[in-house]
Amino acid sequence: MYEQPQSKAWEIQAIIYALESELQRLDALGAGIAAIHVNAAIEQLRSNLAIVNDNSLGAFDPSMLCQVKDRTGSSPQSKSHSRD
């Protein structure tokens, strides 16, 4: 049976979230070499996610979940840091 691109995108994103959590644990334990490999896997999955999204009608973009406006009509502040 053909798997829908949207469900594949959600599956890839779930794996990315899990690996990001493990990456934090590896960093905390000082496992630098393992962390490098996990980070490489995350980057590869992000690349795969971009390909899946380009082939679907309604591309999944998890960053858009943070862009939903609240009841006051303002969007949440960005998590970017200033260069003070």
Residue pairs with C-beta under 8 A, 6 or more apart in sequence:
4 56
5 52
5 53
5 55
5 56
6 56
6 58
6 60
8 52
9 49
9 52
9 53
9 56
9 59
9 60
10 60
12 45
12 48
12 49
12 52
13 49
13 60
13 62
15 45
16 42
16 45
16 46
16 49
19 38
19 41
19 42
19 45
20 42
22 38
23 35
23 38
23 39
23 42
26 32
26 34
26 35
26 38
27 35
49 60
52 60
53 59
53 60
53 61
66 76
67 75
67 76
68 75
68 76
69 75
70 76
